Amino acid sequence: MTDVTDPTATAPESSRTPAPSHTRIRPLAGLTAKNAVREVLAGVTLLAIAIPLNIGYAQIAGLPATAGLYALVVPAVVYALTVSSRQLVASPDAAAAALVASSLGGLAVAGHQDYITLALAQAMICGVLFVLCSVFKLGFLANFLSKPILIGFVGGLALDILVSQVAKMLGVKIDSGGEFVDKLSGLITGLPTLNVWSVLISLGSLIVLLVGRRLAGAVPWALLVLIVATVVVLLTGAERDGVAVLGPVEAGPPTFTWPVIEWGQWLALIPSAIALTVVTMGEGLLVSRSYGEKRNYPTRPDRDLFAFGAANIAAGVSGGFTVGSSTSRTAAMDQSGSRTQLPTLVTALGTLLLLIFGTALLADIPSPAIGTIVAVAVVPLLGIPDFIRLWRLDRFEFAIGAACFLGAVFVGPIAGIVIAFVLAVVNVTRRAANPPIDTLAADGDPRHSLLEAAPAGEPTVPGVVVVRLAAPLFFANSTSFEKAVERAVRDTGARHVVLDMEAVTDVDVTGAESWEAVQTFLAAHGGDLALSRVRPGIRDRLQHLELLDGVRFFDTNREAIMALQTPAAGSDHGRR
């Protein structure tokens, strides 16, 4: 459906031509007088979603509630004014919170001032890494995090978070900064100590969130749950009966500071900062591009990386913590009709007013209600439907996702991201190592250059075999190429091998060695090598690698066949 309030909407979205990527993108692009009211209302919705979630994510990260709220002010404003995406919402999310907690837990005690300082320094390192990625145009690195890897990695983090939140919902005390197995065993052994009031508050919150979402998705049910649950605690005195509450929240706007830590601590934070950067880059750029294509506006990956960098540096100097991309909040804004970054600015203003005038309202929020809100937000991140789909479509891809899931759960997020990259390389290499290598058959039409694939073991025409490699020739597939050509010669008895180069876009040094081995093999068997349909740039590359000695070139496969076939085969040409 065409959105009549969108100035770019002049035709159905599926038929509109995307705006050129080189178009200058101004801050708050897409905002007009016609859609301003809608964007402000979307901002109110985002505020209602973000406040309870950010308080919960700050607790997951082992930080005070103010760290989650501060991240909604200065970092959000900086991001909204520098990003190219009109819709991607940047904020601390579940994955970032879990990574922060797991990486800082061994360096300081959660909640201690040293821990908070380390979190600020970690955010700043992430910011610098994002800026460097933007400057050196390294956004392509995100492509190594395939969909199965993201599903598995984020799902593993989500399960780890879910155990902590279930403990809050039941009123069971566990070490939220411990390993997954320790937290799970603590939850199970602590079940006899569960708090009845906590269970009732959680159950009521869960019913409201799930049923309310079905009845009226536009209502900020999470905020409503916090308000009602807080009133219940105040009226019943449930805190005296063991229900944990948020406690006093420091009032006042964010203050600018600089994390002062030792150089060794800065270095110790780099691995976790790299992991945070990579995960945010992989998910954030993917979501940014998909919504840009869906809503017909240009996005610039390098500018988006810069925006993430600027936001994280701002978080580090203003008391927040690492800012990532929020897929769920971006989807919520899209569903509300928002097409600009104005809702982020509205949320920043609303959060600032809350910090200045309303922190007293937060002190009595019950932890079971916060845990329920976060748990409901995290459950979709487990990726159960995605795993089912992977199982149905590709078992190997499912195995990659499952390995990343188990790695994030049992080995830890930092090791999990290493596992993810190793599996990505294995997956790429596995697919590249066995590219399609066809022998081609003559189709009888002299005008055709792209011939039909022939059964293995048959020449294209007597004395000639045309081989097509449908990939660049490099270290992963060079052995397969070498063996395929040798097998084609042995099976067909052909003296002339024509290599169809139309799909060969590059040749590396290892591929060049296999190429030379093929030429040596052909010379030993009284044969030669010819090339057809060579791309313009590849000929220079082959010349540079000194691979063209005695090699003939042809514009088409048909031309090569006509020139190389044995005279005796002329009368049979084209009959197969």
RODO-2510 file (C-alpha; in nm, 4 decimals, decimal comma):
residues 576
     n   res          X          Y          Z
     1     m     0,0000     0,0000     0,0000
     2     t     0,1270     0,3479    -0,0824
     3     d     0,1804     0,5612     0,2249
     4     v     0,0138     0,8927     0,1353
     5     t     0,1950     1,0743     0,4144
     6     d     0,5349     0,9736     0,2848
     7     p     0,6676     1,2356     0,0401
     8     t     0,8591     0,9668    -0,1462
     9     a     0,5518     0,7500    -0,1925
    10     t     0,4292     0,8143    -0,5441
    11     a     0,3805     0,4517    -0,6391
    12     p     0,3485     0,1147    -0,4681
    13     e     0,6685     0,0285    -0,2807
    14     s     0,7300    -0,2812    -0,4860
    15     s     0,7361    -0,0791    -0,8084
    16     r     0,9268     0,2311    -0,7019
    17     t     1,2843     0,2746    -0,8136
    18     p     1,5194     0,3102    -0,5143
    19     a     1,6808     0,6489    -0,4723
    20     p     2,0409     0,6638    -0,5894
    21     s     2,2899     0,5717    -0,3168
    22     h     2,5020     0,8804    -0,3870
    23     t     2,2164     1,1170    -0,2967
    24     r     2,3103     1,3511    -0,0111
    25     i     2,1371     1,2343     0,3055
    26     r     2,0452     1,5147     0,5429
    27     p     1,9701     1,4706     0,9155
    28     l     1,6070     1,3719     0,9855
    29     a     1,5573     1,2893     0,6190
    30     g     1,1969     1,2192     0,5318
    31     l     1,0496     1,4514     0,7956
    32     t     0,7816     1,6876     0,6626
    33     a     0,5009     1,8975     0,8048
    34     k     0,2562     1,6280     0,6945
    35     n     0,4119     1,3432     0,8906
    36     a     0,5484     1,5357     1,1907
    37     v     0,2541     1,4528     1,4192
    38     r     0,2729     1,0840     1,3308
    39     e     0,6463     1,0817     1,4035
    40     v     0,6004     1,2502     1,7418
    41     l     0,3346     0,9945     1,8409
    42     a     0,5688     0,7164     1,7306
    43     g     0,8312     0,8738     1,9558
    44     v     0,5952     0,8507     2,2542
    45     t     0,5453     0,4823     2,1738
    46     l     0,9203     0,4287     2,1496
    47     l     0,9680     0,6047     2,4838
    48     a     0,7163     0,3715     2,6480
    49     i     0,8952     0,0685     2,5022
    50     a     1,2509     0,1845     2,5634
    51     i     1,2393     0,2929     2,9283
    52     p     1,1416    -0,0436     3,0834
    53     l     1,3614    -0,2389     2,8420
    54     n     1,6680    -0,0227     2,8999
    55     i     1,6279    -0,0481     3,2748
    56     g     1,6138    -0,4261     3,2361
    57     y     1,9104    -0,4395     2,9996
    58     a     2,1154    -0,2244     3,2359
    59     q     2,0456    -0,4759     3,5128
    60     i     2,1502    -0,7616     3,2820
    61     a     2,4745    -0,5771     3,2122
    62     g     2,5352    -0,5377     3,5867
    63     l     2,4927    -0,1601     3,5682
    64     p     2,2615     0,0865     3,7481
    65     a     1,9316     0,1758     3,5840
    66     t     2,0644     0,5207     3,5001
    67     a     2,3174     0,3656     3,2580
    68     g     2,0300     0,2333     3,0485
    69     l     1,8442     0,5643     3,0667
    70     y     2,1507     0,7778     2,9907
    71     a     2,2023     0,5701     2,6749
    72     l     1,8668     0,7018     2,5515
    73     v     1,9731     1,0662     2,5718
    74     v     2,3055     1,1925     2,4344
    75     p     2,4037     0,8771     2,2390
    76     a     2,0572     0,8556     2,0840
    77     v     2,0631     1,2199     1,9722
    78     v     2,4110     1,1852     1,8225
    79     y     2,3088     0,8682     1,6400
    80     a     1,9804     1,0108     1,5055
    81     l     2,1573     1,3146     1,3580
    82     t     2,4401     1,1222     1,1885
    83     v     2,2917     0,7918     1,0649
    84     s     2,1778     0,7393     0,7065
    85     s     1,8978     0,4967     0,7967
    86     r     1,5682     0,6676     0,8630
    87     q     1,4326     0,3880     1,0820
    88     l     1,7029     0,1801     1,2512
    89     v     1,6825     0,2331     1,6269
    90     a     2,0120     0,2304     1,8160
    91     s     2,0067     0,1445     2,1840
    92     p     2,1529    -0,1038     2,4306
    93     d     1,9907    -0,4372     2,3493
    94     a     1,9818    -0,7877     2,4930
    95     a     2,2887    -0,9119     2,3051
    96     a     2,4964    -0,6074     2,4002
    97     a     2,3902    -0,6314     2,7639
    98     a     2,4849    -0,9996     2,7849
    99     l     2,8212    -0,9365     2,6205
   100     v     2,8958    -0,6486     2,8567
   101     a     2,8120    -0,8610     3,1617
   102     s     3,0134    -1,1633     3,0498
   103     s     3,3187    -0,9623     2,9478
   104     l     3,3372    -0,7346     3,2529
   105     g     3,2420    -0,9927     3,5148
   106     g     3,5994    -1,1183     3,5479
   107     l     3,7477    -0,7681     3,5663
   108     a     3,5377    -0,6046     3,8382
   109     v     3,2361    -0,6581     4,0632
   110     a     2,9027    -0,5775     3,8980
   111     g     2,7542    -0,2531     4,0268
   112     h     3,0860    -0,1287     4,1685
   113     q     3,2214     0,2026     4,0437
   114     d     3,5193     0,0290     3,8794
   115     y     3,2764    -0,1924     3,6880
   116     i     3,0820     0,1111     3,5674
   117     t     3,4040     0,2818     3,4586
   118     l     3,5072    -0,0266     3,2614
   119     a     3,1671    -0,0283     3,0874
   120     l     3,2168     0,3337     2,9820
   121     a     3,5658     0,2582     2,8522
   122     q     3,4346    -0,0450     2,6651
   123     a     3,1706     0,1696     2,4936
   124     m     3,4366     0,4190     2,3878
   125     i     3,6573     0,1461     2,2412
   126     c     3,3559     0,0174     2,0475
   127     g     3,2994     0,3700     1,9214
   128     v     3,6566     0,4030     1,7988
   129     l     3,6359     0,0623     1,6271
   130     f     3,3145     0,1626     1,4509
   131     v     3,4697     0,4876     1,3303
   132     l     3,7766     0,3020     1,2012
   133     c     3,5521     0,0537     1,0204
   134     s     3,3715     0,3483     0,8637
   135     v     3,6907     0,5260     0,7577
   136     f     3,8455     0,2136     0,6069
   137     k     3,5110     0,0955     0,4616
   138     l     3,5169    -0,2367     0,6440
   139     g     3,1422    -0,2871     0,6495
   140     f     3,1893    -0,5920     0,4270
   141     l     3,3172    -0,7786     0,7355
   142     a     2,9577    -0,7998     0,8499
   143     n     2,8909    -1,0323     0,5572
   144     f     3,0894    -1,3031     0,7372
   145     l     2,8105    -1,3221     0,9940
   146     s     2,5594    -1,5178     0,7903
   147     k     2,1979    -1,5531     0,8954
   148     p     2,2484    -1,8940     1,0639
   149     i     2,5433    -1,7566     1,2619
   150     l     2,3450    -1,4546     1,3824
   151     i     2,0465    -1,6742     1,4680
   152     g     2,2613    -1,9117     1,6707
   153     f     2,4774    -1,6523     1,8423
   154     v     2,1927    -1,4186     1,9410
   155     g     1,9777    -1,7179     2,0381
   156     g     2,2464    -1,8426     2,2748
   157     l     2,2747    -1,5012     2,4385
   158     a     1,8957    -1,4849     2,4648
   159     l     1,8787    -1,8189     2,6484
   160     d     2,1448    -1,7018     2,8941
   161     i     1,9471    -1,3824     2,9570
   162     l     1,6199    -1,5726     2,9882
   163     v     1,7488    -1,7831     3,2783
   164     s     1,8347    -1,4658     3,4730
   165     q     1,4973    -1,3104     3,4011
   166     v     1,3051    -1,6245     3,5017
   167     a     1,4931    -1,6129     3,8323
   168     k     1,3723    -1,2535     3,8815
   169     m     1,0187    -1,3542     3,7913
   170     l     1,0213    -1,6259     4,0563
   171     g     1,2027    -1,4221     4,3197
   172     v     1,4938    -1,6697     4,3229
   173     k     1,8354    -1,5210     4,3923
   174     i     2,1148    -1,6379     4,1593
   175     d     2,4512    -1,5026     4,0492
   176     s     2,3379    -1,3196     3,7348
   177     g     2,7010    -1,2617     3,6357
   178     g     2,7944    -1,6304     3,6495
   179     e     2,8241    -1,8876     3,3738
   180     f     2,5103    -2,0297     3,2152
   181     v     2,5400    -2,3694     3,3848
   182     d     2,5891    -2,2050     3,7246
   183     k     2,2886    -1,9787     3,6736
   184     l     2,0707    -2,2662     3,5558
   185     s     2,1691    -2,4889     3,8464
   186     g     2,1183    -2,1963     4,0859
   187     l     1,7698    -2,1419     3,9462
   188     i     1,6766    -2,5090     3,9780
   189     t     1,8150    -2,5539     4,3293
   190     g     1,6578    -2,2234     4,4354
   191     l     1,3035    -2,3161     4,3315
   192     p     1,2047    -2,4089     4,6887
   193     t     1,2809    -2,0492     4,7901
   194     l     1,0613    -1,8845     4,5265
   195     n     0,8552    -1,5862     4,6405
   196     v     0,4787    -1,6207     4,5965
   197     w     0,4239    -1,2461     4,5537
   198     s     0,6948    -1,2339     4,2856
   199     v     0,5298    -1,5236     4,1009
   200     l     0,1876    -1,3543     4,1145
   201     i     0,3263    -1,0222     3,9877
   202     s     0,5126    -1,2004     3,7071
   203     l     0,2105    -1,4078     3,6102
   204     g    -0,0153    -1,1024     3,5990
   205     s     0,2447    -0,9079     3,3992
   206     l     0,2852    -1,1955     3,1547
   207     i    -0,0883    -1,2241     3,0941
   208     v    -0,1220    -0,8496     3,0341
   209     l     0,1729    -0,8413     2,7929
   210     l     0,0682    -1,1433     2,5873
   211     v    -0,3069    -1,0827     2,5797
   212     g    -0,2710    -0,7062     2,5441
   213     r    -0,0426    -0,7443     2,2436
   214     r    -0,3105    -0,9479     2,0673
   215     l    -0,5957    -0,7121     2,1571
   216     a    -0,4260    -0,3772     2,0888
   217     g    -0,0679    -0,3894     1,9674
   218     a    -0,0322    -0,0098     1,9645
   219     v    -0,0814     0,0231     2,3416
   220     p     0,2459     0,0496     2,5433
   221     w     0,1663    -0,2536     2,7558
   222     a     0,5163    -0,2747     2,9029
   223     l     0,4859     0,0727     3,0530
   224     l     0,1360    -0,0070     3,1760
   225     v     0,2669    -0,3233     3,3438
   226     l     0,5362    -0,1259     3,5258
   227     i     0,2848     0,1316     3,6496
   228     v     0,0262    -0,1221     3,7683
   229     a     0,2863    -0,3535     3,9248
   230     t     0,4411    -0,0609     4,1120
   231     v     0,0996     0,0454     4,2446
   232     v     0,0320    -0,3127     4,3586
   233     v     0,3616    -0,3253     4,5471
   234     l     0,2925     0,0094     4,7177
   235     l    -0,0641    -0,0848     4,8154
   236     t     0,0118    -0,4352     4,9406
   237     g     0,3519    -0,3802     5,0968
   238     a     0,4848    -0,6717     4,8922
   239     e     0,8386    -0,5388     4,9309
   240     r     0,8221    -0,6326     5,2989
   241     d     0,7305    -0,9865     5,1930
   242     g     1,0452    -1,0294     4,9879
   243     v     0,9606    -0,8767     4,6474
   244     a     1,2724    -0,7085     4,5074
   245     v     1,2309    -0,3537     4,3758
   246     l     1,4502    -0,1375     4,1559
   247     g     1,5525     0,0910     4,4414
   248     p     1,6601     0,4565     4,4362
   249     v     1,7565     0,5921     4,0954
   250     e     1,9949     0,8857     4,0781
   251     a     1,8189     1,1986     3,9604
   252     g     1,9582     1,4477     3,7150
   253     p     2,0682     1,4679     3,3538
   254     p     2,3731     1,2831     3,2191
   255     t     2,7045     1,4412     3,3116
   256     f     3,0060     1,4289     3,0862
   257     t     3,3029     1,2365     3,2172
   258     w     3,6030     1,0360     3,1026
   259     p     3,6722     0,6792     3,2154
   260     v     4,0079     0,6711     3,3931
   261     i     4,1558     0,3200     3,3970
   262     e     4,5002     0,1672     3,3555
   263     w     4,6436     0,0897     3,0122
   264     g     4,6317    -0,2806     3,0847
   265     q     4,2583    -0,2564     3,1476
   266     w     4,2076    -0,0709     2,8204
   267     l     4,3858    -0,3564     2,6410
   268     a     4,1842    -0,6187     2,8284
   269     l     3,8612    -0,4615     2,6991
   270     i     3,9580    -0,4755     2,3309
   271     p     3,8506    -0,8385     2,2598
   272     s     3,5024    -0,7846     2,4044
   273     a     3,4747    -0,4497     2,2246
   274     i     3,5587    -0,6234     1,8971
   275     a     3,2874    -0,8824     1,9635
   276     l     3,0317    -0,6098     2,0412
   277     t     3,1300    -0,4184     1,7291
   278     v     3,1081    -0,7201     1,5015
   279     v     2,7676    -0,8327     1,6304
   280     t     2,6200    -0,4831     1,6039
   281     m     2,7747    -0,4360     1,2608
   282     g     2,6363    -0,7644     1,1319
   283     e     2,2843    -0,7151     1,2583
   284     g     2,2648    -0,3365     1,2279
   285     l     2,3777    -0,3055     0,8657
   286     l     2,1527    -0,5928     0,7603
   287     v     1,8441    -0,4392     0,9220
   288     s     1,9341    -0,0913     0,7956
   289     r     1,9656    -0,2116     0,4366
   290     s     1,6485    -0,4214     0,4481
   291     y     1,4309    -0,1334     0,5717
   292     g     1,5895     0,1076     0,3266
   293     e     1,5015    -0,1246     0,0392
   294     k     1,1556    -0,1902     0,1812
   295     r     1,0704     0,1794     0,2256
   296     n     1,2621     0,3130    -0,0763
   297     y     1,5257     0,5390     0,0732
   298     p     1,9040     0,5266     0,0349
   299     t     2,1325     0,4012     0,3093
   300     r     2,5096     0,4237     0,3400
   301     p     2,6751     0,1444     0,5411
   302     d     2,9901     0,3443     0,6123
   303     r     2,7902     0,6391     0,7408
   304     d     2,5822     0,4045     0,9576
   305     l     2,9035     0,2625     1,1041
   306     f     3,0202     0,6164     1,1800
   307     a     2,6866     0,6854     1,3514
   308     f     2,7275     0,3770     1,5701
   309     g     3,0789     0,4923     1,6511
   310     a     2,9733     0,8435     1,7441
   311     a     2,6862     0,7077     1,9566
   312     n     2,9113     0,4714     2,1496
   313     i     3,1730     0,7391     2,2146
   314     a     2,8898     0,9604     2,3384
   315     a     2,7699     0,6753     2,5618
   316     g     3,1191     0,6376     2,7056
   317     v     3,1477     1,0041     2,8029
   318     s     2,7885     1,0494     2,9251
   319     g     2,7395     0,7527     3,1576
   320     g     2,5674     0,5055     2,9237
   321     f     2,6940     0,1718     2,7971
   322     t     2,7478     0,0038     2,4627
   323     v     2,4856     0,0938     2,2040
   324     g     2,3778    -0,1671     1,9529
   325     s     2,0944    -0,1990     1,7030
   326     s     1,7461    -0,2912     1,8218
   327     t     1,5640    -0,5008     1,5636
   328     s     1,2475    -0,5262     1,7744
   329     r     1,2171    -0,1505     1,8323
   330     t     1,2910    -0,0806     1,4665
   331     a     1,0098    -0,3176     1,3696
   332     a     0,7775    -0,1495     1,6209
   333     m     0,8517     0,1925     1,4725
   334     d     0,7954     0,0631     1,1201
   335     q     0,4588    -0,0817     1,2233
   336     s     0,3621     0,2502     1,3823
   337     g     0,4236     0,4248     1,0496
   338     s     0,7450     0,6033     1,1454
   339     r     0,9813     0,6762     0,8574
   340     t     1,2297     0,9164     1,0221
   341     q     1,4627     0,9387     1,3214
   342     l     1,2391     1,1934     1,4967
   343     p     1,0981     0,9291     1,7394
   344     t     1,4513     0,8770     1,8727
   345     l     1,4785     1,2498     1,9507
   346     v     1,1358     1,2460     2,1183
   347     t     1,2490     0,9505     2,3299
   348     a     1,5680     1,1344     2,4240
   349     l     1,3688     1,4379     2,5393
   350     g     1,1190     1,2264     2,7333
   351     t     1,3966     1,0303     2,9045
   352     l     1,5775     1,3513     2,9971
   353     l     1,2594     1,4877     3,1602
   354     l     1,2177     1,1606     3,3484
   355     l     1,5752     1,1757     3,4742
   356     i     1,5338     1,5330     3,5951
   357     f     1,1836     1,5202     3,7432
   358     g     1,0624     1,1622     3,7727
   359     t     1,3258     0,9204     3,9019
   360     a     1,1398     0,8900     4,2330
   361     l     0,8669     0,7112     4,0379
   362     l     1,1116     0,4362     3,9432
   363     a     1,2322     0,3333     4,2886
   364     d     0,9393     0,1007     4,3695
   365     i     0,9202    -0,0783     4,0330
   366     p     0,9195    -0,4518     4,1181
   367     s     1,2013    -0,6570     3,9662
   368     p     0,9637    -0,9443     3,8715
   369     a     0,7756    -0,7046     3,6407
   370     i     1,1013    -0,5875     3,4807
   371     g     1,2118    -0,9489     3,4415
   372     t     0,8829    -1,0390     3,2727
   373     i     0,9063    -0,7489     3,0281
   374     v     1,2628    -0,8398     2,9322
   375     a     1,1796    -1,2118     2,9093
   376     v     0,8893    -1,1451     2,6711
   377     a     1,1181    -0,9252     2,4580
   378     v     1,3971    -1,1846     2,4595
   379     v     1,1987    -1,5022     2,3795
   380     p     1,1684    -1,4195     2,0050
   381     l     1,5475    -1,3855     1,9944
   382     l     1,5789    -1,7564     2,0727
   383     g     1,5099    -1,8045     1,7021
   384     i     1,3080    -2,1266     1,7367
   385     p     1,1095    -2,0709     1,4113
   386     d     1,4358    -1,9806     1,2365
   387     f     1,6029    -2,3010     1,3547
   388     i     1,3054    -2,5052     1,2330
   389     r     1,3279    -2,3366     0,8943
   390     l     1,7048    -2,3973     0,8745
   391     w     1,6508    -2,7653     0,9570
   392     r     1,4022    -2,7897     0,6732
   393     l     1,6077    -2,5979     0,4165
   394     d     1,9720    -2,6864     0,4838
   395     r     2,1005    -2,9234     0,7535
   396     f     2,4565    -2,7926     0,7307
   397     e     2,3394    -2,4339     0,7863
   398     f     2,1325    -2,5621     1,0789
   399     a     2,4450    -2,7250     1,2240
   400     i     2,6331    -2,3944     1,1959
   401     g     2,3552    -2,2106     1,3789
   402     a     2,3345    -2,4811     1,6460
   403     a     2,7123    -2,4737     1,7004
   404     c     2,7038    -2,0951     1,7457
   405     f     2,4083    -2,1306     1,9841
   406     l     2,5864    -2,3886     2,1983
   407     g     2,9122    -2,1937     2,1844
   408     a     2,7473    -1,8731     2,3090
   409     v     2,5705    -2,0658     2,5893
   410     f     2,8414    -2,2968     2,7184
   411     v     3,1708    -2,1371     2,6126
   412     g     3,0754    -1,7726     2,6487
   413     p     2,9913    -1,4857     2,4129
   414     i     3,3507    -1,3845     2,3359
   415     a     3,4572    -1,7385     2,2497
   416     g     3,1214    -1,7760     2,0764
   417     i     3,1978    -1,4947     1,8326
   418     v     3,5322    -1,6600     1,7530
   419     i     3,3495    -1,9862     1,6866
   420     a     3,1069    -1,7950     1,4660
   421     f     3,3870    -1,6529     1,2511
   422     v     3,5621    -1,9885     1,2245
   423     l     3,2376    -2,1510     1,1141
   424     a     3,1795    -1,8693     0,8670
   425     v     3,5189    -1,9322     0,7085
   426     v     3,4530    -2,3084     0,7053
   427     n     3,1157    -2,2530     0,5419
   428     v     3,2542    -2,0178     0,2766
   429     t     3,5477    -2,2466     0,2037
   430     r     3,3251    -2,5549     0,1867
   431     r     3,1010    -2,3921    -0,0699
   432     a     3,3885    -2,2431    -0,2689
   433     a     3,5932    -2,5625    -0,2719
   434     n     3,3467    -2,7455    -0,4969
   435     p     3,2192    -2,5006    -0,7596
   436     p     3,0264    -2,6231    -1,0650
   437     i     3,2795    -2,7373    -1,3295
   438     d     3,0965    -2,8480    -1,6443
   439     t     3,2005    -3,0040    -1,9699
   440     l     2,9936    -2,8485    -2,2492
   441     a     2,8194    -3,0045    -2,5464
   442     a     2,7844    -2,8574    -2,8932
   443     d     2,4215    -2,7660    -2,9644
   444     g     2,4491    -2,7441    -3,3425
   445     d     2,3844    -2,3710    -3,3669
   446     p     2,6984    -2,1809    -3,4755
   447     r     2,5571    -1,8554    -3,3334
   448     h     2,5584    -1,9827    -2,9762
   449     s     2,8534    -1,9196    -2,7486
   450     l     2,7079    -2,0588    -2,4252
   451     l     2,6693    -2,4306    -2,4900
   452     e     2,4679    -2,6903    -2,3035
   453     a     2,6309    -2,8962    -2,0285
   454     a     2,7352    -3,2429    -2,1459
   455     p     2,7487    -3,5692    -1,9484
   456     a     3,0861    -3,6295    -1,7877
   457     g     3,3252    -3,8268    -2,0077
   458     e     3,2057    -3,6965    -2,3456
   459     p     3,3948    -3,4473    -2,5623
   460     t     3,2228    -3,1339    -2,6780
   461     v     3,3174    -3,2326    -3,0340
   462     p     3,5763    -3,4942    -3,1314
   463     g     3,9188    -3,3754    -3,0219
   464     v     3,7890    -3,0772    -2,8196
   465     v     3,6446    -3,0467    -2,4703
   466     v     3,5035    -2,7158    -2,3436
   467     v     3,5203    -2,6800    -1,9656
   468     r     3,3357    -2,4082    -1,7725
   469     l     3,4426    -2,3088    -1,4191
   470     a     3,1585    -2,1184    -1,2526
   471     a     3,3691    -1,9388    -0,9897
   472     p     3,6914    -1,7447    -0,9378
   473     l     3,9963    -1,9721    -0,9416
   474     f     4,1589    -1,9514    -0,6001
   475     f     4,3134    -2,1620    -0,3247
   476     a     3,9877    -2,3238    -0,2096
   477     n     3,8898    -2,4693    -0,5489
   478     s     4,2223    -2,4880    -0,7326
   479     t     4,2660    -2,8616    -0,6675
   480     s     3,9102    -2,9329    -0,7812
   481     f     3,9745    -2,7371    -1,1020
   482     e     4,2996    -2,9187    -1,1708
   483     k     4,1473    -3,2628    -1,1187
   484     a     3,8353    -3,1798    -1,3226
   485     v     4,0381    -3,0742    -1,6287
   486     e     4,2680    -3,3766    -1,6063
   487     r     3,9696    -3,6080    -1,5704
   488     a     3,7967    -3,4480    -1,8692
   489     v     4,1035    -3,5032    -2,0865
   490     r     4,1482    -3,8641    -1,9752
   491     d     3,7787    -3,9503    -2,0189
   492     t     3,7315    -3,7823    -2,3570
   493     g     4,0745    -3,8283    -2,5159
   494     a     4,0552    -3,4671    -2,6367
   495     r     4,3740    -3,2893    -2,7402
   496     h     4,2367    -2,9386    -2,7068
   497     v     4,0920    -2,7984    -2,3822
   498     v     3,8899    -2,4778    -2,4088
   499     l     3,8351    -2,3071    -2,0760
   500     d     3,5170    -2,0965    -2,0710
   501     m     3,6239    -1,7952    -1,8597
   502     e     3,2958    -1,6047    -1,8533
   503     a     3,2351    -1,6775    -1,4810
   504     v     3,6014    -1,6569    -1,3729
   505     t     3,6417    -1,3162    -1,2106
   506     d     3,9797    -1,3650    -1,0440
   507     v     4,2806    -1,5970    -1,0169
   508     d     4,5037    -1,6043    -0,7100
   509     v     4,8591    -1,7389    -0,6744
   510     t     4,7456    -2,0858    -0,5676
   511     g     4,5018    -2,0948    -0,8578
   512     a     4,7866    -1,9927    -1,0879
   513     e     4,9910    -2,2908    -0,9702
   514     s     4,7043    -2,5266    -1,0548
   515     w     4,6703    -2,3544    -1,3926
   516     e     5,0388    -2,4208    -1,4617
   517     a     4,9942    -2,7832    -1,3513
   518     v     4,7107    -2,8192    -1,6019
   519     q     4,9269    -2,6738    -1,8805
   520     t     5,2091    -2,9130    -1,7895
   521     f     4,9669    -3,2059    -1,7906
   522     l     4,8269    -3,1084    -2,1321
   523     a     5,1743    -3,0665    -2,2809
   524     a     5,2698    -3,4124    -2,1534
   525     h     4,9636    -3,5584    -2,3260
   526     g     5,0161    -3,3728    -2,6535
   527     g     4,7362    -3,1248    -2,5855
   528     d     4,6987    -2,7512    -2,5429
   529     l     4,4862    -2,4939    -2,3627
   530     a     4,2645    -2,2259    -2,5170
   531     l     4,0416    -1,9646    -2,3540
   532     s     3,7011    -1,8337    -2,4545
   533     r     3,4785    -1,5494    -2,3315
   534     v     3,7553    -1,3948    -2,1193
   535     r     3,6503    -1,0955    -1,9094
   536     p     3,8476    -0,7770    -1,9889
   537     g     4,0260    -0,7457    -1,6550
   538     i     4,1122    -1,1135    -1,6207
   539     r     4,3367    -1,1197    -1,9275
   540     d     4,5633    -0,8615    -1,7645
   541     r     4,5646    -1,0654    -1,4449
   542     l     4,6592    -1,3824    -1,6327
   543     q     4,9322    -1,1934    -1,8157
   544     h     5,0682    -1,0649    -1,4838
   545     l     5,0746    -1,4215    -1,3480
   546     e     5,2608    -1,5355    -1,6637
   547     l     4,9973    -1,7948    -1,7544
   548     l     4,9357    -1,7125    -2,1210
   549     d     5,2370    -1,8707    -2,2890
   550     g     5,1040    -2,0642    -2,5913
   551     v     4,7396    -1,9985    -2,4990
   552     r     4,4935    -1,9004    -2,7730
   553     f     4,1925    -1,6738    -2,7178
   554     f     3,8449    -1,6986    -2,8715
   555     d     3,5468    -1,4690    -2,8356
   556     t     3,2968    -1,7539    -2,8118
   557     n     3,2890    -2,1257    -2,7394
   558     r     3,1516    -2,1867    -3,0897
   559     e     3,4440    -2,0013    -3,2473
   560     a     3,6888    -2,2113    -3,0451
   561     i     3,5196    -2,5358    -3,1511
   562     m     3,5196    -2,4398    -3,5195
   563     a     3,8918    -2,3586    -3,5059
   564     l     4,0083    -2,6555    -3,2998
   565     q     3,7933    -2,9538    -3,4004
   566     t     3,9643    -3,2265    -3,6000
   567     p     3,8905    -3,2193    -3,9773
   568     a     3,7506    -3,5712    -3,9684
   569     a     3,4866    -3,4593    -3,7243
   570     g     3,3521    -3,1845    -3,9471
   571     s     3,0770    -3,3971    -4,0984
   572     d     2,9616    -3,5116    -3,7550
   573     h     2,9684    -3,1672    -3,6014
   574     g     2,6590    -3,0892    -3,3993
   575     r     2,5295    -3,4509    -3,3908
   576     r     2,5193    -3,5919    -3,0356
***
